[in-house]
Amino acid sequence: MVAANSAEAFTYPDDVEYGIDGGYEGIYDGVIIWVLKDGRSINRFRGEGSRREARIDALIERMADPAEVQP
């Protein structure tokens, strides 16, 4: 998974492989990350400037580093 919280344009649903729900992480009960077919992970709340956005950014970074992923 490529950690890229890029504001580059993507088209939903054409470019989206799947979404990751934030309920397990206690962030948001719904999709928080769009994983695109090209491997980028996009924070659904990017540009919001909120604590939720920061938590999702941190999660994307953890997911990008396999050593930090918990089983």
TORLO-523888 format. One line per field, with one value per residue: residue number from 1; residue in one letter; x, y, z of N, C-alpha, C in turn. Coordinates in steps of 0.2 Angstrom, whole numbers, plus 5000, padded with zeros to 4 digits. Layout:
N
nr: NUM  ...
rest: A  ...
nx: X  ...
ny: Y  ...
nz: Z  ...
cax: X  ...
cay: Y  ...
caz: Z  ...
cx: X  ...
cy: Y  ...
cz: Z  ...
This chain:
71
nr: 1  2  3  4  5  6  7  8  9  10  11  12  13  14  15  16  17  18  19  20  21  22  23  24  25  26  27  28  29  30  31  32  33  34  35  36  37  38  39  40  41  42  43  44  45  46  47  48  49  50  51  52  53  54  55  56  57  58  59  60  61  62  63  64  65  66  67  68  69  70  71
rest: M  V  A  A  N  S  A  E  A  F  T  Y  P  D  D  V  E  Y  G  I  D  G  G  Y  E  G  I  Y  D  G  V  I  I  W  V  L  K  D  G  R  S  I  N  R  F  R  G  E  G  S  R  R  E  A  R  I  D  A  L  I  E  R  M  A  D  P  A  E  V  Q  P
nx: 5004  5003  5008  5000  4993  4988  4981  4978  4968  4955  4943  4928  4917  4926  4941  4943  4948  4944  4936  4941  4934  4932  4927  4933  4945  4940  4938  4929  4912  4911  4917  4934  4946  4951  4956  4965  4965  4978  4986  4987  4983  4970  4965  4949  4945  4953  4961  4952  4957  4956  4956  4952  4956  4970  4972  4968  4978  4989  4986  4986  5000  5005  5000  5007  5019  5025  5031  5025  5011  4999  4995
ny: 4994  5011  5025  5039  5053  5061  5075  5073  5071  5059  5047  5043  5029  5024  5024  5018  5005  4999  5003  5008  5005  5015  5012  5001  5007  5017  5029  5034  5030  5023  5024  5029  5029  5029  5017  5016  5010  5011  5010  5020  5028  5037  5049  5051  5063  5073  5089  5094  5098  5093  5084  5071  5070  5070  5059  5049  5051  5047  5034  5029  5031  5021  5010  5009  5005  4990  4984  4990  4986  4978  4962
nz: 5000  4996  5004  5003  5004  4995  4986  4973  4959  4959  4953  4959  4957  4949  4950  4963  4973  4985  5001  5017  5033  5047  5060  5068  5072  5080  5075  5065  5060  5047  5029  5030  5023  5006  4996  4981  4965  4959  4970  4979  4995  5001  5012  5017  5024  5021  5021  5030  5042  5054  5070  5068  5054  5056  5064  5055  5045  5052  5054  5040  5038  5047  5041  5030  5033  5035  5047  5057  5057  5066  5070
cax: 5000  5007  5005  5000  4987  4988  4975  4978  4961  4953  4936  4924  4920  4931  4948  4943  4948  4940  4937  4942  4930  4936  4924  4938  4950  4936  4939  4922  4909  4911  4924  4939  4952  4949  4962  4964  4968  4985  4990  4987  4978  4967  4961  4942  4944  4959  4959  4947  4961  4953  4959  4950  4960  4977  4972  4968  4984  4994  4984  4989  5007  5006  4998  5012  5025  5022  5033  5020  5005  4997  4990
cay: 5000  5017  5030  5045  5057  5066  5078  5072  5069  5052  5047  5037  5023  5021  5023  5015  4998  4998  5008  5006  5008  5018  5009  4997  5011  5021  5036  5036  5024  5023  5024  5034  5029  5026  5013  5017  5004  5012  5009  5026  5028  5044  5051  5054  5069  5077  5096  5096  5101  5091  5079  5065  5070  5069  5052  5045  5052  5043  5027  5028  5030  5015  5004  5009  5002  4983  4982  4993  4983  4973  4956
caz: 5000  4995  5009  4999  5006  4990  4984  4966  4958  4957  4951  4963  4959  4944  4953  4969  4974  4991  5006  5024  5038  5053  5066  5071  5075  5084  5072  5062  5058  5039  5026  5031  5018  5000  4993  4974  4961  4958  4977  4984  5000  5001  5018  5015  5027  5019  5020  5035  5047  5061  5074  5064  5049  5059  5066  5049  5042  5056  5052  5034  5038  5050  5036  5024  5036  5038  5053  5062  5057  5071  5068
cx: 5004  5004  5006  4993  4987  4981  4974  4971  4960  4945  4933  4918  4925  4938  4949  4943  4943  4941  4938  4938  4934  4933  4929  4943  4946  4937  4932  4919  4907  4917  4928  4945  4949  4956  4961  4967  4976  4989  4990  4982  4976  4963  4955  4941  4949  4957  4955  4951  4959  4957  4958  4955  4967  4977  4972  4975  4989  4992  4987  4996  5009  5005  5003  5018  5023  5025  5029  5013  5004  4993  4983
cy: 5006  5022  5037  5048  5063  5069  5077  5069  5062  5052  5041  5036  5021  5019  5019  5008  4995  5003  5005  5009  5010  5016  5006  5001  5016  5029  5038  5030  5024  5023  5030  5035  5026  5023  5013  5011  5005  5012  5014  5025  5035  5045  5054  5061  5074  5084  5098  5100  5099  5086  5072  5065  5068  5061  5047  5045  5047  5035  5025  5027  5023  5009  5004  5006  4995  4981  4985  4990  4978  4968  4956
cz: 5000  5000  5005  5000  5001  4988  4976  4965  4957  4956  4955  4958  4955  4946  4959  4969  4979  4996  5013  5029  5044  5060  5070  5075  5079  5081  5069  5059  5051  5036  5028  5026  5012  4997  4985  4971  4959  4965  4981  4989  5002  5008  5015  5018  5026  5018  5025  5040  5054  5064  5070  5058  5051  5061  5060  5045  5045  5054  5045  5034  5042  5045  5031  5027  5039  5045  5059  5062  5062  5069  5071
